[in-house]
């Protein structure tokens, strides 16, 4: 593949995608402490700086719990690389979004590039489309399967060839593939990064040949990323098509996830495998009772979560989401969460958001969550979102000292350290004079930026601008953040 080192991404497109990334941050499992507000403020200047082809920053991994059980390694990219990759993939999505099958529900666009966004509720649409065929059952069976370690198994050379052959923008394809291969060669990335919107576009497209081989043989075919549901007639697919599916995946150098592959011959069981009927039943009752009556949600939480030693993560997140919608937010789940520390690990992001809505500034909740930090050091997802709640709520001096220990600990992952700096900065213990001593040239850029952004938590301090200028001169990559924190942020 020829080099395109002179290729410049359009600054205007980069600025637009910086805004899009800032909005996406609210749904990220590993969110930025200020949703990139500092860089958005200087979007035009930042985009001009990022336009030229550059060496991608190192990529990291962040262990985060899956709702279905187990751990997935989310890829941690610098914001520059997130925005550059998203901008280039936008030019690719112009083509790929039009040629995947209509029943592929992942990565469907509602706003076209250069500043693009996905449609809302795509996974729910995927579920509902499959459920319709369960209700009007005209098949002999249904199969639900997925690909074993899908993103890490994607072959970059095959991806490059496929994108090239369907007529995607050549320069954009070169840039994306060069970045991916650099991460593989230097940082030992397998496949493509997990957790990025740009990679969802690539993942939706990569199985295009598989879709076209399997879908015509089914009575209904639906896919969301690598999650596949299809219906079949036995005279066409005698074994449910499993051998055929396995063979086509092997042709793509992928493997069917045997553990998650199931064949259903009963429509009720098939529907239950797509979405828990209990949640649909409670949702109907919830809507019939009006948004103000959350008793059915409370009852579901008590039965399925509070008294269940092995609660379902999907039901847990579903309940918290709806309890948060109350005006004011419903605190019914609060006592259970504080008494059962393990619930945070079911869905750290949703738990943190629920606590912030229901217990922001609650001294008992703050003490309970702060006390857990030493116990969850090996669970970065739970640690990050615990700190996220504490940053919103405020901590006392003793708690702040413990949190500062996390912020300066080089063995802790950078996103967790950045949020620890944020939580520490909101405490009475925070001292601007100590800030410059918390970081040095060996400190990861994400942590340095977290330290710089902490300046905004002391808006009236006369030494804020001096410390900001000092850090900006020592670490030029934090210049925009320092300017924003010292001069702009309230």
C-alpha positions as CSV (number, residue, x, y, z in Angstrom):
1,X,0.0,0.0,0.0
2,X,1.4,3.4,-1.0
3,X,2.0,6.0,1.6
4,X,-0.1,9.1,1.8
5,X,1.9,11.1,4.2
6,X,0.9,14.4,2.5
7,X,-2.8,13.7,2.8
8,X,-4.6,16.4,4.9
9,X,-8.0,15.9,6.4
10,X,-10.3,18.9,5.9
11,X,-10.1,21.1,9.1
12,X,-13.8,21.9,8.9
13,X,-14.7,18.2,8.9
14,X,-12.4,17.6,11.8
15,X,-14.0,20.5,13.8
16,X,-17.4,19.0,13.1
17,X,-16.4,15.6,14.2
18,X,-14.8,17.0,17.3
19,X,-18.3,18.2,18.2
20,X,-19.8,14.8,17.4
21,X,-17.2,13.0,19.6
22,X,-18.1,15.4,22.4
23,X,-21.7,14.4,22.1
24,X,-20.8,10.7,21.9
25,X,-18.8,11.0,25.1
26,X,-22.1,10.9,27.1
27,X,-22.6,7.3,26.0
28,X,-19.0,6.2,26.3
29,X,-18.0,3.6,28.9
30,X,-14.8,5.6,29.4
31,X,-15.9,9.3,29.3
32,X,-13.7,12.3,29.2
33,X,-13.8,14.5,32.3
34,X,-15.2,17.6,30.5
35,X,-16.5,15.9,27.3
36,X,-13.7,17.7,25.4
37,X,-15.3,21.1,26.1
38,X,-11.8,22.6,26.2
39,X,-10.9,21.4,22.7
40,X,-14.4,22.3,21.4
41,X,-13.9,25.9,22.5
42,X,-10.8,26.1,20.2
43,X,-12.2,23.8,17.6
44,X,-11.1,25.7,14.5
45,X,-7.5,26.1,15.8
46,X,-7.3,22.5,17.0
47,X,-8.7,21.1,13.7
48,X,-6.1,23.1,11.7
49,X,-3.4,21.6,13.9
50,X,-4.7,18.1,13.5
51,X,-5.3,18.2,9.7
52,X,-1.9,17.0,8.6
53,X,-0.9,13.4,8.5
54,X,0.7,12.5,11.8
55,X,2.0,9.5,13.6
56,X,-0.9,8.0,15.6
57,X,-0.6,8.1,19.4
58,X,-0.2,4.9,21.3
59,X,-3.4,2.9,21.9
60,X,-4.3,1.4,25.3
61,X,-6.7,-1.1,26.6
62,X,-9.3,-0.7,29.3
63,X,-11.1,-3.7,30.8
64,X,-14.8,-3.1,31.1
65,X,-17.6,-5.5,32.1
66,X,-20.0,-6.7,29.4
67,X,-23.7,-6.7,30.2
68,X,-23.9,-10.3,29.1
69,X,-21.1,-11.3,31.4
70,X,-17.3,-11.3,31.0
71,X,-14.9,-8.5,30.2
72,X,-14.2,-6.7,27.0
73,X,-11.1,-4.7,26.3
74,X,-12.2,-1.2,25.2
75,X,-9.5,0.6,23.2
76,X,-8.3,3.9,24.6
77,X,-7.3,6.4,21.9
78,X,-6.2,10.0,22.1
79,X,-8.9,12.5,21.2
80,X,-6.9,13.5,18.2
81,X,-6.9,10.0,16.9
82,X,-10.6,9.5,17.7
83,X,-11.5,12.6,15.7
84,X,-9.1,11.9,12.8
85,X,-10.3,8.3,12.5
86,X,-13.9,9.3,12.7
87,X,-13.4,12.0,10.0
88,X,-11.7,9.5,7.6
89,X,-14.3,6.8,8.2
90,X,-17.0,9.3,7.4
91,X,-15.8,9.3,3.8
92,X,-15.9,5.5,3.9
93,X,-19.4,5.4,5.4
94,X,-20.8,7.3,2.4
95,X,-20.4,4.1,0.5
96,X,-20.7,1.3,3.0
97,X,-23.9,2.6,4.6
98,X,-25.6,2.2,1.2
99,X,-24.4,-1.3,0.3
100,X,-24.9,-3.3,3.5
101,X,-28.2,-5.2,3.6
102,X,-31.2,-3.2,4.9
103,X,-31.6,-5.7,7.7
104,X,-28.1,-4.9,9.1
105,X,-29.1,-2.5,11.9
106,X,-25.7,-1.4,13.3
107,X,-24.0,1.9,12.2
108,X,-27.0,3.2,10.2
109,X,-26.5,7.0,9.6
110,X,-29.1,9.7,10.3
111,X,-26.7,12.5,9.4
112,X,-24.4,12.2,6.5
113,X,-20.6,12.9,6.5
114,X,-18.6,14.9,7.0
115,X,-20.2,15.4,10.4
116,X,-22.1,12.2,10.8
117,X,-24.3,10.6,13.5
118,X,-25.9,7.2,13.9
119,X,-29.6,6.8,14.1
120,X,-31.0,6.4,17.6
121,X,-32.1,3.1,19.2
122,X,-30.7,0.9,16.5
123,X,-30.3,-2.2,18.8
124,X,-33.9,-1.9,19.8
125,X,-34.9,-1.7,16.2
126,X,-32.9,-4.9,15.5
127,X,-34.7,-6.7,18.3
128,X,-38.1,-5.5,17.2
129,X,-37.5,-6.6,13.6
130,X,-36.7,-10.1,14.8
131,X,-39.5,-10.2,17.3
132,X,-42.0,-9.5,14.5
133,X,-41.1,-12.8,12.9
134,X,-41.5,-14.6,16.2
135,X,-45.0,-13.2,16.6
136,X,-46.0,-14.2,13.0
137,X,-44.1,-17.5,13.1
138,X,-43.9,-19.0,9.6
139,X,-40.5,-20.7,10.0
140,X,-39.3,-24.0,11.4
141,X,-36.7,-22.4,13.6
142,X,-34.6,-19.5,14.6
143,X,-30.8,-19.2,15.2
144,X,-29.1,-16.7,17.3
145,X,-25.3,-16.6,17.1
146,X,-22.3,-14.2,17.0
147,X,-18.7,-14.1,16.1
148,X,-16.0,-15.2,18.6
149,X,-13.9,-12.1,19.5
150,X,-15.2,-10.2,16.4
151,X,-13.3,-6.9,16.4
152,X,-9.9,-8.5,17.4
153,X,-10.3,-11.1,14.6
154,X,-10.9,-8.7,11.7
155,X,-8.1,-9.0,9.2
156,X,-6.9,-5.5,8.1
157,X,-5.6,-6.7,4.7
158,X,-9.1,-8.2,3.9
159,X,-10.8,-5.0,5.2
160,X,-8.6,-2.9,3.0
161,X,-9.3,-5.0,-0.1
162,X,-13.0,-5.0,0.5
163,X,-13.2,-1.2,1.1
164,X,-11.1,-0.6,-2.0
165,X,-13.2,-2.9,-4.2
166,X,-16.5,-1.3,-3.4
167,X,-15.2,2.1,-4.4
168,X,-14.6,3.9,-1.0
169,X,-12.6,7.0,-1.0
170,X,-9.0,5.9,-1.7
171,X,-7.2,8.5,0.5
172,X,-9.6,7.8,3.4
173,X,-9.1,4.0,3.1
174,X,-5.3,4.4,3.0
175,X,-5.3,6.7,6.1
176,X,-7.6,4.3,8.1
177,X,-5.6,1.2,7.2
178,X,-2.3,2.8,7.8
179,X,-3.3,3.9,11.3
180,X,-4.7,0.4,12.1
181,X,-1.6,-1.3,10.9
182,X,0.6,1.1,12.9
183,X,-1.3,0.3,16.1
184,X,-1.0,-3.4,15.3
185,X,2.8,-3.3,14.6
186,X,3.7,-0.9,17.4
187,X,1.1,-1.4,20.1
188,X,0.1,-5.0,19.4
189,X,-3.5,-4.2,18.6
190,X,-5.5,-7.2,17.3
191,X,-8.0,-6.4,14.6
192,X,-9.7,-3.0,15.0
193,X,-10.3,-0.9,18.2
194,X,-13.3,-1.7,20.4
195,X,-15.6,1.0,21.6
196,X,-15.3,3.6,18.8
197,X,-18.1,4.8,16.6
198,X,-15.7,4.8,13.6
199,X,-15.0,1.1,14.1
200,X,-18.7,0.3,14.3
201,X,-18.9,1.4,10.6
202,X,-16.1,-0.9,9.7
203,X,-17.5,-3.8,11.7
204,X,-20.9,-3.4,10.1
205,X,-19.4,-3.6,6.7
206,X,-16.9,-6.4,7.2
207,X,-19.5,-9.1,7.2
208,X,-21.1,-8.0,4.0
209,X,-20.1,-11.1,2.0
210,X,-21.3,-13.3,4.8
211,X,-24.7,-11.5,4.8
212,X,-25.1,-11.9,1.1
213,X,-24.3,-15.6,1.3
214,X,-26.6,-16.5,4.2
215,X,-29.6,-14.1,4.0
216,X,-31.1,-15.5,0.8
217,X,-31.4,-19.0,2.3
218,X,-33.3,-17.7,5.3
219,X,-36.9,-16.7,6.0
220,X,-35.6,-13.6,7.8
221,X,-32.1,-12.4,8.5
222,X,-31.0,-9.6,10.9
223,X,-27.6,-8.5,12.1
224,X,-26.3,-5.9,14.6
225,X,-22.5,-5.8,14.3
226,X,-21.7,-9.5,14.8
227,X,-24.9,-10.4,16.6
228,X,-26.9,-12.5,14.1
229,X,-30.5,-13.7,14.2
230,X,-32.0,-15.6,11.3
231,X,-35.1,-17.8,10.7
232,X,-35.1,-20.9,8.6
233,X,-37.0,-23.7,6.9
234,X,-35.6,-27.2,7.5
235,X,-35.9,-28.2,3.9
236,X,-33.4,-25.4,3.0
237,X,-31.2,-25.4,6.1
238,X,-31.4,-28.8,7.7
239,X,-29.2,-28.2,10.7
240,X,-30.4,-24.7,11.1
241,X,-27.6,-23.6,8.7
242,X,-25.0,-23.9,11.4
243,X,-22.4,-25.7,9.2
244,X,-23.0,-23.2,6.4
245,X,-22.6,-20.2,8.8
246,X,-19.5,-21.7,10.3
247,X,-18.0,-22.4,6.9
248,X,-18.6,-18.8,5.6
249,X,-17.2,-17.3,8.8
250,X,-14.1,-19.5,8.4
251,X,-13.7,-18.2,4.8
252,X,-13.5,-14.8,6.3
253,X,-11.0,-16.0,8.9
254,X,-13.5,-15.7,11.7
255,X,-15.0,-18.2,14.1
256,X,-18.6,-18.8,15.2
257,X,-19.1,-18.4,18.9
258,X,-20.2,-21.9,19.8
259,X,-21.0,-21.0,23.4
260,X,-23.5,-18.3,22.3
261,X,-25.0,-20.2,19.4
262,X,-28.5,-21.5,20.0
263,X,-31.3,-23.0,17.8
264,X,-34.9,-22.4,18.8
265,X,-38.0,-24.3,17.4
266,X,-40.6,-22.6,19.7
267,X,-41.6,-19.1,18.9
268,X,-42.1,-18.1,22.5
269,X,-38.6,-19.4,23.4
270,X,-37.1,-17.6,20.4
271,X,-38.7,-14.3,21.4
272,X,-37.4,-14.7,25.0
273,X,-33.9,-15.2,23.6
274,X,-34.2,-11.8,21.8
275,X,-35.7,-9.8,24.6
276,X,-37.0,-10.7,28.0
277,X,-40.8,-10.7,27.9
278,X,-40.8,-9.6,31.5
279,X,-39.3,-6.2,30.5
280,X,-41.9,-5.7,27.8
281,X,-44.7,-6.5,30.2
282,X,-43.4,-4.1,32.8
283,X,-42.8,-1.4,30.2
284,X,-46.4,-1.7,29.1
285,X,-47.6,-1.3,32.7
286,X,-45.2,1.6,33.2
287,X,-46.5,3.4,30.2
288,X,-50.2,2.7,31.1
289,X,-49.6,4.0,34.6
290,X,-48.0,7.2,33.4
291,X,-44.5,8.4,33.9
292,X,-45.2,9.5,37.5
293,X,-46.2,6.0,38.7
294,X,-43.0,3.9,39.0
295,X,-44.3,1.3,41.4
296,X,-44.0,-1.4,38.7
297,X,-40.4,-0.6,38.2
298,X,-39.8,-0.6,42.0
299,X,-41.4,-4.1,42.2
300,X,-39.3,-5.4,39.4
301,X,-36.1,-4.1,40.9
302,X,-37.0,-5.7,44.3
303,X,-37.8,-9.1,42.8
304,X,-35.1,-9.3,40.1
305,X,-32.2,-7.3,41.6
306,X,-32.5,-6.5,45.3
307,X,-33.3,-10.1,46.4
308,X,-31.5,-11.9,43.6
309,X,-28.0,-13.2,44.3
310,X,-27.2,-13.3,40.6
311,X,-29.1,-10.4,39.0
312,X,-29.4,-9.9,35.3
313,X,-27.3,-6.9,34.1
314,X,-29.7,-6.0,31.4
315,X,-32.6,-5.9,33.8
316,X,-30.5,-3.9,36.3
317,X,-29.6,-1.2,33.8
318,X,-33.2,-1.1,32.5
319,X,-34.6,-0.5,36.0
320,X,-32.0,2.2,36.8
321,X,-32.6,4.0,33.6
322,X,-36.3,4.3,34.2
323,X,-36.0,5.1,37.9
324,X,-33.8,8.1,36.9
325,X,-36.5,9.4,34.7
326,X,-38.7,10.4,37.6
327,X,-39.1,14.0,38.6
328,X,-37.4,14.0,41.0
329,X,-35.3,10.9,40.3
330,X,-36.6,7.8,42.2
331,X,-34.2,6.8,45.0
332,X,-35.7,3.4,45.4
333,X,-32.6,1.5,44.3
334,X,-30.1,3.6,46.3
335,X,-30.0,1.5,49.5
336,X,-29.5,-1.7,47.6
337,X,-26.7,-0.3,45.5
338,X,-24.9,1.0,48.7
339,X,-25.4,-2.3,50.5
340,X,-24.3,-4.5,47.6
341,X,-21.0,-3.2,46.2
342,X,-20.9,-5.8,43.4
343,X,-23.9,-4.2,41.6
344,X,-21.6,-1.4,40.4
345,X,-19.8,-3.9,38.3
346,X,-22.9,-5.0,36.5
347,X,-23.0,-1.6,34.7
348,X,-20.6,1.0,36.1
349,X,-21.7,3.9,33.8
350,X,-25.4,3.5,34.5
351,X,-24.8,3.1,38.3
352,X,-22.7,6.2,38.4
353,X,-25.3,8.2,36.5
354,X,-28.1,6.9,38.9
355,X,-26.0,7.8,42.0
356,X,-25.3,11.3,40.6
357,X,-29.0,11.9,39.9
358,X,-30.3,10.4,43.3
359,X,-27.4,10.9,45.7
360,X,-25.3,13.8,44.6
361,X,-23.8,15.4,47.8
362,X,-25.3,12.6,50.0
363,X,-22.7,12.1,52.7
364,X,-23.7,8.5,53.4
365,X,-23.4,7.6,49.7
366,X,-20.2,9.5,49.3
367,X,-18.6,7.7,52.3
368,X,-19.8,4.3,51.1
369,X,-18.5,4.8,47.5
370,X,-15.2,6.3,48.6
371,X,-14.6,3.4,51.0
372,X,-14.9,1.0,48.0
373,X,-12.1,2.5,46.0
374,X,-9.3,0.4,47.5
375,X,-11.4,-2.8,46.9
376,X,-12.0,-2.2,43.2
377,X,-8.5,-1.2,42.1
378,X,-8.4,-4.2,39.8
379,X,-11.8,-3.2,38.3
380,X,-11.0,-0.1,36.2
381,X,-14.6,0.4,35.0
382,X,-16.0,0.4,38.5
383,X,-13.2,2.5,39.8
384,X,-13.6,5.2,37.1
385,X,-17.3,5.5,37.5
386,X,-17.1,5.6,41.3
387,X,-14.7,8.5,40.9
388,X,-17.0,10.1,38.4
389,X,-19.8,10.1,41.0
390,X,-17.4,11.4,43.7
391,X,-16.2,14.2,41.3
392,X,-19.8,15.3,41.0
393,X,-20.6,15.0,44.7
394,X,-17.5,16.3,46.4
395,X,-15.3,14.6,49.0
396,X,-13.8,15.5,52.4
397,X,-10.1,15.9,53.1
398,X,-9.4,12.3,54.1
399,X,-11.2,10.9,51.1
400,X,-9.4,13.5,48.9
401,X,-6.0,12.3,50.1
402,X,-6.8,8.7,49.2
403,X,-8.1,9.8,45.8
404,X,-4.9,11.8,45.2
405,X,-3.0,8.6,45.8
406,X,-4.9,7.0,42.9
407,X,-4.2,10.1,40.7
408,X,-0.4,9.8,41.0
409,X,-0.2,6.0,41.0
410,X,1.6,5.0,37.7
411,X,0.2,1.5,37.9
412,X,-3.4,2.8,37.6
413,X,-4.8,3.2,34.1
414,X,-4.8,6.7,32.7
415,X,-8.5,7.3,32.4
416,X,-9.0,6.3,36.1
417,X,-6.2,8.6,37.1
418,X,-7.7,11.5,35.1
419,X,-11.0,11.1,37.0
420,X,-9.2,10.8,40.3
421,X,-7.6,14.1,39.6
422,X,-11.1,15.5,38.8
423,X,-12.5,14.2,42.0
424,X,-9.6,15.4,44.1
425,X,-9.8,18.9,42.5
426,X,-13.3,19.4,43.9
427,X,-12.3,18.8,47.5
428,X,-11.0,21.2,50.2
429,X,-7.7,19.4,50.1
430,X,-7.0,20.5,46.5
431,X,-4.1,23.0,46.4
432,X,-3.0,24.7,43.2
433,X,0.6,24.8,44.4
434,X,0.8,21.0,44.4
435,X,-0.7,20.6,41.0
436,X,2.5,21.0,39.0
437,X,4.3,18.4,41.2
438,X,1.6,15.8,40.3
439,X,2.8,15.4,36.7
440,X,6.0,15.2,34.8
441,X,7.3,14.4,31.4
442,X,6.7,10.7,32.0
443,X,3.1,11.2,33.0
444,X,0.6,10.0,30.3
445,X,-0.9,12.8,28.3
446,X,-4.4,11.9,29.4
447,X,-3.4,12.4,33.1
448,X,-1.5,15.6,32.4
449,X,-4.6,17.0,30.7
450,X,-6.7,15.9,33.7
451,X,-4.4,17.8,36.0
452,X,-4.6,20.9,33.8
453,X,-8.4,20.8,33.6
454,X,-8.5,20.6,37.4
455,X,-7.5,24.2,37.4
456,X,-11.0,25.2,36.5
457,X,-12.2,24.0,39.9
458,X,-10.6,27.0,41.5
459,X,-12.0,29.8,39.2
460,X,-11.3,32.6,41.7
461,X,-7.8,31.6,42.7
462,X,-5.2,34.3,41.7
463,X,-2.6,31.6,41.1
464,X,-4.6,29.8,38.5
465,X,-3.3,31.5,35.4
466,X,0.3,31.3,36.6
467,X,0.1,27.5,37.1
468,X,-1.7,27.1,33.8
469,X,1.0,29.0,31.9
470,X,3.7,26.9,33.8
471,X,2.0,23.6,32.8
472,X,1.4,24.7,29.2
473,X,5.1,25.7,28.8
474,X,6.2,22.4,30.2
475,X,3.7,20.3,28.3
476,X,2.8,21.9,24.9
477,X,0.2,19.1,24.2
478,X,-1.9,20.6,27.0
479,X,-1.9,24.1,25.7
480,X,-5.5,24.3,24.6
481,X,-6.7,22.7,27.9
482,X,-4.6,25.1,30.0
483,X,-5.9,28.2,28.2
484,X,-9.5,27.0,28.6
485,X,-9.2,26.0,32.2
486,X,-7.4,29.2,33.2
487,X,-9.2,31.8,31.1
488,X,-12.5,30.4,30.0
489,X,-14.1,27.8,32.3
490,X,-16.1,29.1,35.2
